[in-house]
Amino acid sequence: MECDKIDKELEKYILQKYSWENLPVDIKRMMSTKENWEQAVIRYSVKHALRWKNNLVKQFVPNEKSYYQAVLKFSRSHWMLYPYHLQDVFIKGLKITPFKYYLEIVTDMFLTEKSYDLLPNFTAKDCVRLLGIGRNEYIDISNQMRGATSNNNWFLKKKANVLKEFLPLQPKPLQLQHWWIANLGVITEQDVETCSKVEHAIIDLTLDEGPKEIGKLPKQAVQSLYQKGLLFIDIPISNSDCIVVPPLKDFVMNRVSGDYFESLLYTLFVSADERTSVEKLSGILNIDIELVKRAASMYIRLGFAQKKNVEPLIRPKAEASDLIGKAVESNWHPSWFKEQESDETKANARRERRNGSSTPTKRSGKYDPQVLLSTISKKKEEEVPGTKNHKKRIGVIFDSSLAAYLMMGNLGEGLKTHAVTMFEVGKIAEEQMDDFLKELDKVDAARILEVEVGPFFLHAITLRNTIRFLRHNNSCRIPGCDGGVELLRCERLSSVEHEALLRVLNRSYGVLISTAPLACDSLTITTCLPHHFGPFIPEINTPWFKLFTYFACGDGPDSVLFPKGMRVCEIPRIFESCSTVILKSWDREGMIKVDLPYLLPILNEALQLNPVLVQAYSYAAYGEDPQMADVIFPIEDCLVPDSSDERDYNKDNLHTHPTVQRLSSQVILKHSCGILRMIFINDKERGIFKWVPYEIYYGIPLYNIEANRITCEKIEKHRLFGTKNLEKFSTDSRELTLRLLDFVSELQANTSHTPVPTGTVAFPREVVSWPPPSR
């Protein structure tokens, strides 16, 4: 991690080819010597697979071949994606094709008996694409190897030789696209002898004229030459290209490695859309355009994306002519049309079975690659969608738990594909929303009542209802928006560099609204524009905001926030009348209900890792759970009833409670949306019987159908996205942010992204410093 941090600081100077003499003084001080600077340049260049010829590393590593061998060794040892941007050098200079590269990685894994799950996600996908070895195949080969080595004389037959019997001899056939570029690899006389006349002609043509679009060559011959290793494929991306990311299919979910290119791929996953050109996206993210092109090319190579503005592969009809009467000629070889007709026939048959009609709908074929390419008209570069007429949308922010619910609930294979997209891409775009809603419509609402799987079905249904309410709803329409809705996973958003993220959000979304509740550590977005109806700063998702709320209205359950590392030797007096308390660890999801006699050992163990908030929960003799009720906001000003009996309040009239009305102006309950959860204190020993605020969730709740419905109705009734309310929300949220940060700043240490307490904070007691002063 320390090396990564240093590399980030040095990146600018390495890419701009600074010499030691021209480095700023602070960078020289960091490096201390010229030799350290040279080593840092070499390390960075190898890790990022920079091209030797055009970069600073050439000055420090004079031998080009040895440098690329170092790049190859590093990439292979870290199981990184094959560096396709260097494949001309790797194939022609080192004779390492992508097939051979991944074959060596997999061979090493088999021989060292590594788990398949150790392969990073994108690398695993490329292995499946080229080798045909996925998780099931890997396990099967491992089992066959064990059987073969146990039945044979181990001393006569080495393990590596046994393994060769189970590994492929050549790459799988590719799903070629006509606009890809064919390049010649290393070809010997022996290779030429094995080629057919057509293949020989392709080799001669490419030698004479250079790289060719493969759609202009016989398809089967190109496929054959590729599998023999005599051709390699480039996927060209231009500045004006736009990328379409459909729902992920056949994605391999293993692990993330954290290398630079994988991080870039995930950043572009959530940032890209089919309305934004590569050049514009590069500017928004402040990332070198060549890197963005490499990432876009990799998406297409892996089958995760399509290029939007390609020349369509359409067979000209005999009677077709242009404006001056000349017959239209095709740019493409006839062999590609036969394949296209076969693919379209199969696609139409699938649509007929699915829709009960022979007429393909716009949505049903939208993300079929061949349909996509054949239905988009040829455009001039200046007509490619970029920034003109770019309409904004509503962004719905969710966390990983929602994607997990949709993946684990056996809700349907189609929905699972979208759930994987939600998790890995971190986004469901408006263009995919019709298909997504169709899958959500298939969810069986009756299964909500089942104990084990009920929450999965519940969240699917409330998510569907939320999208349908927000999407193209005139009462939710925002100036400059097209009424579309997109889902955004907050953890993926948080992985994007903060300033770049703000530019992405401000360009694409008119307003953001969170699902409620969000995981406490998942959201790190702090933005004024677009307006965010959710936890608008990270501190709102921490125990700080609970305590702030209690102090703001002067009421709440007895609470103590203990700093990390504190040793608690006796139960605080404010909990002596409790039978159970709630423990909430700082960086962990969920809460633990603990019987008071067992509080100290559990609390002290938790404090070794994180600060912990302890709150009074139940006061009854046998620890019965207290009564709770949710107040849905926005709430309206109303007359406070004369009744002083707290027992007269219930979920239907709690919004009129004096504490709720007092709190509404303190924490934006009038101009935002969400849930204020109230808890009834029933402390007979001290004679306290009252409703007090427990916690606040900003956003649209998904955990309850009725709460979800009421929230949507209130958003519509109060015109939450109207200009007048947005102005008021903007002012109030800024004021609340400043007051909350002031509250936190008095009681924290700047040791993490979200400040943690340095002393014990108690409500309703005063702040107590820790450690106590010496006497």
Secondary structure, DSSP 8 states (H G I E B T S, - for coil): -HHHHHHHHHHHHHHTT--GGGS-HHHHHHH-SHHHHHHHHHHHHHHTT--STTSTHHHH---HHHHHHHHHHHHHHTT----GGGHHHHHHTS---HHHHHHHHHHHHHHTT--GGGSBHHHHHHHHHHH---HHHHHHHHHHHHHHHHHS-TTTS-HHHHHHTTS-SS-------TTSEEEE----HHHHHTS-HHHHHHHHHHHHH-SEEGGGS-HHHHHHHHHTTSEEEE----TT-BEE-----S----B----HHHHHHHHHHHH--TTSBHHHHHHHHT--HHHHHHHHHHHHHHTS-EESS--------TT-B-TTS-B---SS-THHHHHHHHHHHHHHHHHHHHHSSSS--TTTTTT-HHHHHHHS----GGGS-SSTT--EEEEEEE-HHHHHHHHHS---HHHHHHHHHHHHT-EE-GGGHHHHHHHHHTS-GGGGG-TTTHHHHHHHHHHHHHHHHHTT-GGG--TTEEEEEEEEEHHHHHTS-HHHHHHHHHHHEEEEEEEES--TTT-----SSSEEES-SSGGGGSHHHHHHHHHHHT----EEEE-TT----S--GGGTT-SEEEEEETTSSS-EEEEGGGHHHHHHHHHTTS-EEEEEEE-STT-----EEEEEES-------S---GGG--TTTGGGSHHHHHHHTTTTSSSS-EEEEEEEEEETTTTEEEEEEEEEEESEE-S-HHHHHHHHHHHHHTTTTSHHHHHHHHHHHHHHHHHHHHHHHTSEESSSSS-EESSBEEESS--B-SS----
